[in-house]
């Protein structure tokens, strides 16, 4: 073979290997966490449970951290609480842990209903809820400065 053909063959093989590598590594990263970006942002949810009403606003960041501001109305009391922690997706499940509130992560099955709505279902209990996306300007956790405050309120 002449050197010109060998050079062209080497270039073709190198280009093929480059594209194959990029295709395969791109596929693998998509398979690990295909929905991670869908969870980032500001979310609101609520739930009636145990004769009380709980509502929350949550901010999930791309670095895997979150802040939740909870408001619970039970009997004649309003309880406000703040939780911070970490979240991640693994093996098709959503994980969330707060070192100040739990020792093991909460694990949920999830279903992305739309770009603005995700349904969660606990893997260990019958607890289910839906988070709905809200605009960025509607929640800034830096304004929340009173964790675990209880207010007496007459309904």
DOGU-756932 format. One line per field, with one value per residue (C-alpha): residue number from 1; residue in one letter; x, y, z. Coordinates in nm, 4 decimals, always signed. Layout:
nr = NUM | ...
rest = A | ...
east = X | ...
north = Y | ...
up = Z | ...
***
This chain:
nr = 1 | 2 | 3 | 4 | 5 | 6 | 7 | 8 | 9 | 10 | 11 | 12 | 13 | 14 | 15 | 16 | 17 | 18 | 19 | 20 | 21 | 22 | 23 | 24 | 25 | 26 | 27 | 28 | 29 | 30 | 31 | 32 | 33 | 34 | 35 | 36 | 37 | 38 | 39 | 40 | 41 | 42 | 43 | 44 | 45 | 46 | 47 | 48 | 49 | 50 | 51 | 52 | 53 | 54 | 55 | 56 | 57 | 58 | 59 | 60 | 61 | 62 | 63 | 64 | 65 | 66 | 67 | 68 | 69 | 70 | 71 | 72 | 73 | 74 | 75 | 76 | 77 | 78 | 79 | 80 | 81 | 82 | 83 | 84 | 85 | 86 | 87 | 88 | 89 | 90 | 91 | 92 | 93 | 94 | 95 | 96 | 97 | 98 | 99 | 100 | 101 | 102 | 103 | 104 | 105 | 106 | 107 | 108 | 109 | 110 | 111 | 112 | 113 | 114 | 115 | 116 | 117 | 118 | 119 | 120 | 121 | 122 | 123 | 124 | 125 | 126 | 127 | 128 | 129 | 130 | 131 | 132 | 133 | 134 | 135 | 136 | 137 | 138 | 139 | 140 | 141 | 142 | 143 | 144 | 145 | 146 | 147 | 148 | 149 | 150 | 151 | 152 | 153 | 154 | 155
rest = X | X | X | X | X | X | X | X | X | X | X | X | X | X | X | X | X | X | X | X | X | X | X | X | X | X | X | X | X | X | X | X | X | X | X | X | X | X | X | X | X | X | X | X | X | X | X | X | X | X | X | X | X | X | X | X | X | X | X | X | X | X | X | X | X | X | X | X | X | X | X | X | X | X | X | X | X | X | X | X | X | X | X | X | X | X | X | X | X | X | X | X | X | X | X | X | X | X | X | X | X | X | X | X | X | X | X | X | X | X | X | X | X | X | X | X | X | X | X | X | X | X | X | X | X | X | X | X | X | X | X | X | X | X | X | X | X | X | X | X | X | X | X | X | X | X | X | X | X | X | X | X | X | X | X
east = +0.0000 | +0.1214 | +0.1616 | -0.1208 | -0.3751 | -0.2405 | -0.2696 | -0.6285 | -0.7157 | -0.5685 | -0.7646 | -1.0898 | -1.0333 | -0.9468 | -1.2600 | -1.4727 | -1.3314 | -1.3875 | -1.7541 | -1.8148 | -1.6637 | -1.8708 | -2.1887 | -2.1374 | -2.0372 | -2.3259 | -2.5682 | -2.4317 | -2.4680 | -2.8244 | -2.9114 | -2.7758 | -2.9974 | -3.2208 | -3.4616 | -3.2299 | -3.2845 | -3.6616 | -3.6390 | -3.4361 | -3.6267 | -3.8962 | -4.1901 | -4.5059 | -4.7129 | -4.9682 | -5.1206 | -5.4041 | -5.2899 | -5.3646 | -5.6272 | -5.3872 | -5.3015 | -4.9381 | -4.8162 | -4.4606 | -4.2396 | -3.9197 | -3.6143 | -3.3983 | -3.0615 | -2.8483 | -2.5749 | -2.8042 | -2.9116 | -3.2591 | -3.4473 | -3.8115 | -4.0326 | -4.3229 | -4.6438 | -4.8627 | -5.2106 | -5.3304 | -5.6139 | -5.5647 | -5.1939 | -4.9819 | -4.6372 | -4.3610 | -4.0482 | -3.7459 | -3.5596 | -3.2382 | -3.0658 | -2.9551 | -3.1471 | -3.0543 | -3.1896 | -3.0654 | -3.2000 | -3.5150 | -3.6029 | -3.5888 | -3.3888 | -3.3972 | -3.2195 | -3.1902 | -2.9276 | -3.1268 | -3.4546 | -3.3710 | -3.1036 | -3.2003 | -3.3115 | -3.6749 | -3.7093 | -3.9854 | -4.1052 | -4.1817 | -4.3762 | -4.3114 | -4.6605 | -4.5451 | -4.2593 | -4.4385 | -4.5740 | -4.4191 | -4.6034 | -4.4153 | -4.5030 | -4.3086 | -4.1399 | -4.2085 | -4.5523 | -4.8721 | -4.7669 | -4.8220 | -4.8100 | -4.7676 | -4.5163 | -4.6023 | -4.3370 | -4.3543 | -4.1618 | -3.8134 | -3.9194 | -4.1893 | -3.9447 | -3.6206 | -3.5113 | -3.2887 | -3.6025 | -3.6995 | -3.5295 | -3.7464 | -3.7281 | -3.9739 | -4.2079 | -4.5570 | -4.8298 | -5.1652 | -5.4443 | -5.8213 | -5.9921
north = +0.0000 | +0.3471 | +0.5954 | +0.8192 | +0.5343 | +0.4318 | +0.7916 | +0.8197 | +0.4833 | +0.5917 | +0.9178 | +0.7328 | +0.4848 | +0.7667 | +0.9621 | +0.6473 | +0.5737 | +0.9368 | +0.9327 | +0.5862 | +0.6910 | +1.0110 | +0.8264 | +0.5521 | +0.7811 | +1.0138 | +0.7216 | +0.5956 | +0.9311 | +0.9646 | +0.6206 | +0.6961 | +0.9981 | +1.0763 | +1.2955 | +1.4899 | +1.8263 | +1.7821 | +1.8093 | +2.1304 | +2.4467 | +2.5696 | +2.3502 | +2.3716 | +2.0890 | +2.0096 | +1.7174 | +1.6517 | +1.4007 | +1.3098 | +1.5846 | +1.8481 | +2.0302 | +2.0570 | +2.2757 | +2.3405 | +2.5293 | +2.3547 | +2.4770 | +2.2030 | +2.3069 | +2.1394 | +2.0740 | +1.8205 | +2.0381 | +2.1545 | +2.3788 | +2.3232 | +2.5687 | +2.3800 | +2.5240 | +2.2854 | +2.3778 | +2.1482 | +2.2266 | +2.5921 | +2.6064 | +2.7025 | +2.5426 | +2.6699 | +2.4669 | +2.4689 | +2.1636 | +2.1583 | +1.8567 | +1.6641 | +1.4990 | +1.2604 | +1.0108 | +0.6514 | +0.3369 | +0.5187 | +0.6431 | +0.9855 | +1.0142 | +1.2961 | +1.3307 | +1.6044 | +1.5495 | +1.7568 | +1.5675 | +1.2029 | +0.9339 | +0.7472 | +0.9031 | +0.9130 | +0.7138 | +0.7737 | +0.6316 | +0.9214 | +0.9948 | +1.3093 | +1.4189 | +1.7280 | +1.9804 | +2.1449 | +1.8509 | +1.5418 | +1.2741 | +1.1063 | +0.7826 | +0.6564 | +0.3179 | +0.2280 | +0.3742 | +0.4769 | +0.8452 | +1.0156 | +1.3756 | +1.5955 | +1.8785 | +2.1625 | +2.3934 | +2.7629 | +3.0541 | +3.1315 | +3.4679 | +3.3099 | +3.1489 | +3.2733 | +3.0698 | +3.3528 | +3.5324 | +3.2431 | +3.3040 | +3.1540 | +2.7750 | +2.5759 | +2.8514 | +2.7770 | +3.0378 | +3.0009 | +3.0752 | +3.0520 | +2.9031
up = +0.0000 | -0.0643 | +0.2206 | +0.1002 | +0.1307 | +0.4732 | +0.5952 | +0.4686 | +0.6280 | +0.9621 | +0.9494 | +0.8696 | +1.1558 | +1.3974 | +1.3032 | +1.3364 | +1.6824 | +1.7882 | +1.6828 | +1.8290 | +2.1636 | +2.1801 | +2.0854 | +2.3455 | +2.6333 | +2.5555 | +2.5623 | +2.8938 | +3.0694 | +2.9419 | +3.0747 | +3.4223 | +3.4946 | +3.1998 | +3.3981 | +3.6315 | +3.4614 | +3.4840 | +3.8657 | +3.8837 | +3.9699 | +4.2061 | +4.3014 | +4.5077 | +4.6536 | +4.9201 | +5.1030 | +5.3502 | +5.6124 | +5.9762 | +6.0213 | +5.8975 | +5.5790 | +5.4655 | +5.1823 | +5.0698 | +4.8310 | +4.7258 | +4.5366 | +4.3783 | +4.2409 | +3.9742 | +4.2330 | +4.4048 | +4.6986 | +4.7968 | +5.0375 | +5.1349 | +5.3236 | +5.4872 | +5.6290 | +5.8304 | +5.9520 | +6.2298 | +6.4684 | +6.5631 | +6.4864 | +6.1895 | +6.1939 | +5.9646 | +5.9065 | +5.6765 | +5.5520 | +5.3513 | +5.2063 | +4.9014 | +4.6171 | +4.3350 | +4.0847 | +4.0959 | +3.9270 | +3.8153 | +4.1650 | +4.3292 | +4.6548 | +4.9068 | +5.2428 | +5.5015 | +5.7687 | +6.0197 | +5.9625 | +5.8777 | +5.8948 | +5.5766 | +5.2464 | +5.1436 | +4.8221 | +4.5675 | +4.2411 | +4.0122 | +3.6986 | +3.4994 | +3.4015 | +3.2110 | +3.2153 | +3.5074 | +3.7054 | +3.8692 | +4.0672 | +4.3540 | +4.5317 | +4.8345 | +4.7902 | +5.1558 | +5.2387 | +5.0604 | +5.0646 | +4.7263 | +4.6132 | +4.3062 | +4.2694 | +4.0329 | +3.8906 | +3.9751 | +3.8288 | +3.9607 | +4.1041 | +4.3207 | +4.5639 | +4.7081 | +5.0096 | +5.1314 | +5.2560 | +5.4836 | +5.8155 | +6.0916 | +6.0997 | +6.3103 | +6.4123 | +6.5467 | +6.5371 | +6.7123 | +6.4723 | +6.5071 | +6.2056
***
